[in-house]
Amino acid sequence: MMEEEDIQADVPKPSRRTGHVAASYKNGILVWGGYHETVNSTRYLLGNEVWVYDTFTEKWFLKQTIGNVPHGTSGAVAIVSGDQFFLFGGFRGNGNTNRLYRLNLTSMTWDLMEPTGAPPTPCDKMVGWCYREKLYFFGGFGVHPLHGVQRQLDFSFVMDTQTWYSQRGWSNQFVEYDILTSTWNWPSYKGKSPAPRAAHAAAQTGRLVYVFGGRHLGTRLNDLHVFDNEAMAWSGPVKTMGRKPCGRSWHSFTAISAGHIVLYGGFSQSEEALSDCWLYLVEPKTWVQVEREYPPRLWHSACLSREEEVVVFGGCAGNIFSNTTVRAEDTIILLQLSPRSLYLICLEKVSQFGHLLQSMLHMLPPTVSEALCQKYGSPLGSVLAGC
C-alpha cells in the first residue's frame, strides 16, 4: 500500500512534522525543521530545506539553502527581521543547543553567528520576538545555567526532578541579541518576570508582547503577562475578565490586530490535545471563546497571513506522550475570524463560473487576470491560457 506522502508525490508539500518553526515573510510563510516519529526512531527534518507557503495561491514551494546549514531540531524559535531569518536554540537527540543562525532570504545562505557577550543557556521551547534591531528570547527548557554570568535578580531555574535521565529544567531567562553589533546582553527590566516555563506562546503588537501559558514543573499554566519593549517592563499577571482558557502548553498565540489575539489548541493538564479557540480582547482584557469546531492540535505553528487569516500548519492531534506512535500532521488549518475579503470572494466566483463569463473575461484588468492564473491555474479556457 502506498503511503499518503507517496500518493501526493506530484504535489510539493512539506513532510508531516511537529516542533517546527514558522514565520511570516512578505506574501508567504516560511517553515523549517521539526521532527516526526517513525516506528523505530525520531526523524528530524533536513536543515537545508525551507518550505514557503504562498497564502494567496495556497501552494507550497521548496527552497534549498546553502552555507553553514544548521542541523534539524525541534523546539527552536525563528524570527524574521527584514530579509533575515534568525534561528535560535532547539533540541536534537544529543541535547539542547544555544547556537544562533542567520539565513539570508535573498541568497538563501546560512551563517552561524558568533556573538560576543554571555550567551543564553542552551534550551528549547522558548519564545522570541524582534523590536528595533534587537531580538529577545524568554523562557525555555534546557540545561543547568553556567555560573559566573551576571543575570537579572529574579532569574530562576527549576530542575525537572520527575525525569531521572534528564539533567534539564525550566527557566525564565530573558536575553537580548543586538543585530547591529552581534552581541548578547542580559538586559535589566522593571516589574517581576513570569515564572520559569517552557512550551508557552507569545504574540507581539508593536511595542507590547503578550506571553500566555506554558508548563512549569507539573503544572500547565493559563496566566497572561505583557512585556513593554519601550519601558523594558513586565506587567505581572494580567487580571482578565470572564471565563479563562484552561492551562496549556504547546499552543499558539497569534495577534491579528493591535486589539485582538487568537489562542488555539495546545496540550492540557490532563494530557489531551486541545481544539478550542479563544479571542483575547486587549482593551477590556477579556477572553471570548470562538464557537467554531476545529481539529485538535499541539506543538503546531501559527502565522498571520496577508489575507488576515491565522494559518496553522503541522503539529500533533493526540497525546504526544502516549506509548503508541502519534502521527504528526502535514495539513493547513485556517482560523478565519473575520469575513473573507470581497476581492478573494470575487476571484473565487469568477473561477467557478468562468465558463459562463467567457465572453467578458477579456475585460478583466491584467492584474486580476494574473491573480486568477496564479491562484487557480488556467481554469477559464483560452482567454487565460498560457498563464
C-alpha positions as CSV (number, residue, x, y, z in Angstrom):
1,M,0.0,0.0,0.0
2,M,1.3,3.5,-0.9
3,E,1.7,6.0,1.9
4,E,-0.1,9.3,1.8
5,E,3.2,11.1,1.0
6,D,3.8,8.8,-2.0
7,I,0.4,9.3,-3.4
8,Q,0.8,13.1,-3.3
9,A,4.4,13.0,-4.5
10,D,3.5,15.1,-7.6
11,V,2.2,17.8,-5.3
12,P,5.0,19.6,-3.5
13,K,4.3,19.8,0.2
14,P,6.4,19.5,3.4
15,S,6.6,16.2,5.3
16,R,4.4,15.9,8.3
17,R,6.1,17.4,11.3
18,T,5.8,18.8,14.8
19,G,8.0,21.1,16.9
20,H,9.0,23.0,13.8
21,V,9.3,26.8,13.4
22,A,7.4,29.1,11.1
23,A,7.4,32.9,10.4
24,S,5.5,35.3,8.1
25,Y,7.6,36.8,5.3
26,K,6.3,39.0,2.6
27,N,3.5,37.1,0.8
28,G,4.1,33.8,2.5
29,I,5.0,31.7,5.5
30,L,8.5,30.1,6.0
31,V,8.6,26.7,7.6
32,W,11.8,25.0,8.9
33,G,12.8,22.0,10.9
34,G,10.7,19.9,13.3
35,Y,10.5,16.1,13.5
36,H,8.2,13.2,13.2
37,E,8.2,9.8,14.9
38,T,8.6,6.6,12.9
39,V,8.1,3.1,14.3
40,N,11.8,2.8,15.4
41,S,13.1,6.3,15.6
42,T,12.7,10.0,15.7
43,R,13.3,11.6,12.3
44,Y,14.5,15.3,12.3
45,L,13.7,17.1,9.1
46,L,16.6,18.3,7.0
47,G,18.1,21.6,8.0
48,N,18.9,22.7,4.4
49,E,15.2,22.7,3.5
50,V,13.0,25.8,3.9
51,W,9.4,25.4,2.8
52,V,7.4,28.5,1.6
53,Y,3.7,28.6,1.7
54,D,2.1,31.2,-0.5
55,T,-1.0,32.2,1.4
56,F,-2.6,33.7,-1.8
57,T,-2.2,30.8,-4.2
58,E,-2.3,28.2,-1.3
59,K,0.7,26.4,-2.8
60,W,4.0,25.2,-1.3
61,F,7.4,25.8,-2.7
62,L,10.7,24.2,-1.5
63,K,13.8,26.3,-1.2
64,Q,17.2,24.6,-0.9
65,T,19.7,26.5,1.2
66,I,23.5,26.6,1.3
67,G,26.2,27.8,3.7
68,N,26.7,26.9,7.3
69,V,23.5,24.9,7.4
70,P,22.1,24.1,10.9
71,H,21.1,20.6,11.9
72,G,17.4,20.0,12.0
73,T,16.0,20.5,15.5
74,S,12.7,20.7,17.4
75,G,11.6,23.4,19.7
76,A,13.7,26.2,18.2
77,V,12.5,29.7,17.7
78,A,12.5,31.7,14.4
79,I,12.3,35.5,14.0
80,V,12.3,37.4,10.7
81,S,13.9,40.9,10.6
82,G,13.9,42.5,7.2
83,D,15.3,39.9,4.8
84,Q,17.0,37.9,7.6
85,F,15.6,34.7,9.2
86,F,17.2,34.1,12.6
87,L,17.1,30.7,14.2
88,F,17.9,30.1,17.8
89,G,18.2,27.1,20.1
90,G,16.3,23.9,19.9
91,F,16.8,20.2,20.7
92,R,18.1,17.2,18.9
93,G,18.8,13.7,20.1
94,N,22.2,14.7,21.6
95,G,20.7,17.6,23.6
96,N,20.0,21.3,23.6
97,T,21.8,24.0,21.7
98,N,22.2,27.8,22.1
99,R,23.5,28.4,18.6
100,L,22.2,31.4,16.7
101,Y,21.9,31.1,12.9
102,R,21.0,33.7,10.3
103,L,19.5,32.9,6.9
104,N,19.8,35.5,4.2
105,L,16.4,35.2,2.5
106,T,17.7,36.8,-0.7
107,S,20.6,34.4,-1.3
108,M,19.2,31.6,0.9
109,T,22.6,31.3,2.6
110,W,23.1,30.3,6.3
111,D,25.6,31.9,8.6
112,L,26.4,30.6,12.1
113,M,26.6,33.7,14.3
114,E,29.4,34.2,16.8
115,P,28.1,36.9,19.1
116,T,30.1,38.5,21.9
117,G,28.8,38.6,25.4
118,A,27.3,35.9,27.7
119,P,25.1,33.6,25.6
120,P,21.7,32.2,26.7
121,T,21.5,28.8,28.4
122,P,21.0,26.1,25.7
123,C,17.3,25.3,25.6
124,D,14.2,24.6,23.5
125,K,10.5,25.5,23.7
126,M,11.1,29.2,24.4
127,V,9.6,32.3,22.7
128,G,11.2,35.1,20.8
129,W,10.5,38.4,19.0
130,C,12.1,41.4,17.4
131,Y,11.9,45.0,18.3
132,R,14.1,47.8,16.8
133,E,17.0,45.7,15.6
134,K,17.1,43.6,18.7
135,L,16.0,40.0,19.2
136,Y,14.5,38.9,22.6
137,F,14.2,35.4,23.9
138,F,12.3,34.3,27.0
139,G,11.9,31.1,29.0
140,G,12.6,27.6,27.7
141,F,13.5,24.1,28.9
142,G,17.2,23.3,28.9
143,V,20.4,22.5,30.8
144,H,21.5,24.0,34.1
145,P,22.9,27.5,33.6
146,L,26.6,28.2,34.0
147,H,27.9,30.0,37.0
148,G,29.6,33.4,36.6
149,V,27.1,35.0,34.3
150,Q,25.5,38.2,35.6
151,R,21.8,37.7,35.1
152,Q,18.7,39.6,36.3
153,L,18.0,39.4,40.0
154,D,14.8,37.3,39.6
155,F,16.3,34.8,37.2
156,S,15.3,31.3,38.2
157,F,16.0,27.8,37.0
158,V,13.9,24.9,38.2
159,M,15.2,21.4,37.7
160,D,13.0,18.7,36.3
161,T,13.0,16.1,39.1
162,Q,10.4,13.8,37.6
163,T,12.7,12.6,34.8
164,W,15.7,10.8,36.2
165,Y,17.7,10.7,32.9
166,S,17.3,14.4,32.1
167,Q,19.5,17.0,33.9
168,R,17.4,19.8,32.4
169,G,14.7,22.1,33.7
170,W,12.6,25.3,33.2
171,S,13.9,28.8,33.3
172,N,12.7,32.4,32.9
173,Q,15.9,33.6,31.2
174,F,15.4,36.8,29.3
175,V,18.1,37.6,26.8
176,E,18.7,40.2,24.1
177,Y,20.6,39.9,20.9
178,D,21.7,43.1,19.2
179,I,21.6,42.6,15.5
180,L,23.8,45.6,14.6
181,T,26.6,44.7,17.0
182,S,26.1,40.9,17.2
183,T,26.2,41.0,20.9
184,W,24.3,39.0,23.7
185,N,23.0,41.0,26.6
186,W,21.1,40.2,29.7
187,P,19.0,43.5,29.9
188,S,17.6,45.0,33.1
189,Y,13.9,45.4,33.3
190,K,11.2,46.7,35.6
191,G,8.5,44.6,37.2
192,K,8.5,40.9,38.0
193,S,9.4,38.4,35.3
194,P,7.0,35.5,34.7
195,A,7.8,32.2,36.5
196,P,10.1,29.7,34.7
197,R,8.2,28.0,31.9
198,A,8.5,26.2,28.5
199,A,6.2,25.5,25.6
200,H,4.5,28.8,26.2
201,A,3.5,31.2,23.4
202,A,3.9,34.9,22.7
203,A,2.1,37.4,20.5
204,Q,3.5,40.8,19.5
205,T,1.6,44.0,18.8
206,G,4.1,46.8,18.2
207,R,6.0,47.6,21.5
208,L,3.9,45.1,23.5
209,V,4.4,41.3,23.7
210,Y,1.8,39.1,25.3
211,V,3.0,35.8,26.9
212,F,0.5,33.1,27.7
213,G,0.6,29.7,29.4
214,G,3.3,27.1,29.2
215,R,4.5,24.4,31.6
216,H,6.1,25.0,35.0
217,L,7.1,21.7,36.8
218,G,4.0,19.6,36.7
219,T,1.5,22.5,36.0
220,R,0.3,23.8,32.7
221,L,-0.4,27.5,33.2
222,N,-3.1,29.9,32.0
223,D,-1.6,33.1,33.2
224,L,-1.0,36.1,30.9
225,H,1.9,38.6,31.1
226,V,2.7,41.6,29.0
227,F,6.2,42.9,28.2
228,D,6.6,46.6,27.1
229,N,9.7,46.9,24.9
230,E,9.8,50.7,25.3
231,A,9.6,50.8,29.0
232,M,11.5,47.5,29.4
233,A,8.9,46.4,32.0
234,W,6.9,43.2,32.8
235,S,3.3,43.7,33.8
236,G,3.0,40.9,36.2
237,P,-0.1,38.6,35.9
238,V,-2.8,40.3,34.0
239,K,-6.2,40.2,35.7
240,T,-8.7,39.3,32.9
241,M,-12.5,39.4,32.9
242,G,-14.8,36.4,32.4
243,R,-14.0,32.8,31.9
244,K,-10.4,32.0,31.0
245,P,-8.9,29.2,28.8
246,C,-7.7,26.2,30.7
247,G,-3.9,25.8,31.4
248,R,-1.9,24.5,28.5
249,S,1.4,24.2,26.8
250,W,2.4,23.7,23.1
251,H,-0.4,26.1,22.0
252,S,-0.3,29.1,19.6
253,F,-1.0,32.7,20.4
254,T,-1.2,35.0,17.3
255,A,-2.0,38.7,17.1
256,I,-4.4,39.6,14.3
257,S,-4.6,43.3,15.2
258,A,-3.4,45.6,18.0
259,G,-6.5,44.7,20.0
260,H,-7.2,41.0,19.2
261,I,-5.0,37.9,19.8
262,V,-6.0,34.3,18.8
263,L,-5.3,31.4,21.1
264,Y,-5.6,28.0,19.6
265,G,-5.0,24.4,20.6
266,G,-2.3,23.0,22.9
267,F,-1.8,20.3,25.5
268,S,-4.0,20.3,28.6
269,Q,-3.2,19.5,32.3
270,S,-4.9,16.1,31.7
271,E,-2.6,15.5,28.7
272,E,-5.2,15.9,26.0
273,A,-4.7,17.6,22.6
274,L,-6.9,20.7,22.7
275,S,-9.1,22.0,19.8
276,D,-10.5,25.1,21.4
277,C,-10.0,28.6,20.0
278,W,-10.2,31.8,22.0
279,L,-10.0,35.5,21.2
280,Y,-8.3,37.8,23.7
281,L,-9.7,41.4,23.6
282,V,-6.8,43.6,24.7
283,E,-8.7,46.7,25.7
284,P,-11.3,45.2,28.0
285,K,-8.9,42.4,29.0
286,T,-11.5,39.8,28.2
287,W,-11.4,36.3,26.8
288,V,-14.0,35.2,24.4
289,Q,-14.3,31.6,23.2
290,V,-14.8,31.2,19.5
291,E,-17.8,29.0,18.8
292,R,-16.4,27.0,15.9
293,E,-15.2,23.5,15.6
294,Y,-11.5,23.0,14.8
295,P,-9.4,19.8,14.9
296,P,-7.1,19.3,17.9
297,R,-3.5,20.4,17.5
298,L,-0.5,20.8,19.7
299,W,3.1,21.9,19.0
300,H,2.0,23.3,15.7
301,S,2.9,26.6,14.1
302,A,0.5,29.6,13.5
303,C,1.2,32.7,11.5
304,L,-0.8,35.6,10.3
305,S,-1.2,35.8,6.5
306,R,-1.6,39.0,4.4
307,E,-5.2,37.9,4.0
308,E,-5.5,38.3,7.8
309,E,-6.1,34.7,8.4
310,V,-4.2,32.6,11.0
311,V,-2.5,29.8,9.1
312,V,-1.9,26.8,11.3
313,F,0.5,24.0,10.0
314,G,1.6,20.7,11.3
315,G,1.7,19.6,14.9
316,C,0.1,16.6,16.6
317,A,-3.6,15.7,17.1
318,G,-3.2,13.4,20.1
319,N,-1.3,12.7,23.3
320,I,2.3,13.3,22.4
321,F,3.4,11.3,25.5
322,S,1.4,8.2,24.5
323,N,3.2,4.9,24.4
324,T,1.9,4.5,20.9
325,T,3.3,6.5,18.0
326,V,1.3,9.7,17.5
327,R,1.4,10.7,13.8
328,A,2.5,14.3,13.1
329,E,0.3,16.3,10.8
330,D,1.0,17.9,7.4
331,T,-2.2,19.8,6.9
332,I,-3.1,23.5,6.9
333,I,-5.9,24.8,9.1
334,L,-7.2,28.3,8.5
335,L,-8.6,30.2,11.5
336,Q,-10.9,32.8,9.9
337,L,-12.2,35.2,12.5
338,S,-13.3,37.9,10.1
339,P,-15.1,37.8,6.7
340,R,-13.1,37.0,3.7
341,S,-12.2,40.0,1.5
342,L,-14.6,40.9,-1.3
343,Y,-11.7,40.6,-3.7
344,L,-11.0,37.0,-2.8
345,I,-14.7,36.1,-3.0
346,C,-14.9,37.6,-6.5
347,L,-11.8,35.8,-7.7
348,E,-13.3,32.5,-6.5
349,K,-16.7,33.1,-8.2
350,V,-15.0,34.2,-11.5
351,S,-13.0,30.9,-11.4
352,Q,-16.1,28.9,-10.5
353,F,-18.3,30.4,-13.3
354,G,-15.6,31.1,-15.8
355,H,-17.4,29.1,-18.5
356,L,-20.4,31.4,-18.2
357,L,-18.4,34.5,-18.2
358,Q,-16.2,33.6,-21.2
359,S,-17.3,36.4,-23.4
360,M,-16.5,39.1,-20.8
361,L,-13.2,37.8,-19.4
362,H,-11.1,39.9,-21.8
363,M,-12.4,43.0,-19.9
364,L,-10.7,42.0,-16.7
365,P,-7.8,44.2,-15.6
366,P,-4.4,42.5,-16.3
367,T,-3.6,42.3,-12.6
368,V,-6.9,40.4,-11.9
369,S,-6.2,38.0,-14.8
370,E,-2.7,37.4,-13.4
371,A,-4.1,36.8,-9.9
372,L,-6.6,34.3,-11.3
373,C,-3.8,32.4,-13.1
374,Q,-1.6,32.4,-10.0
375,K,-4.4,31.2,-7.7
376,Y,-6.4,28.8,-9.9
377,G,-4.1,28.0,-12.8
378,S,-5.9,28.2,-16.1
379,P,-9.4,27.1,-15.4
380,L,-11.0,29.7,-17.6
381,G,-10.3,28.3,-21.1
382,S,-8.4,30.0,-23.9
383,V,-8.8,33.6,-22.6
384,L,-6.3,32.9,-19.8
385,A,-4.4,30.1,-21.5
386,G,-0.7,30.0,-21.0
387,C,-0.6,31.6,-17.6
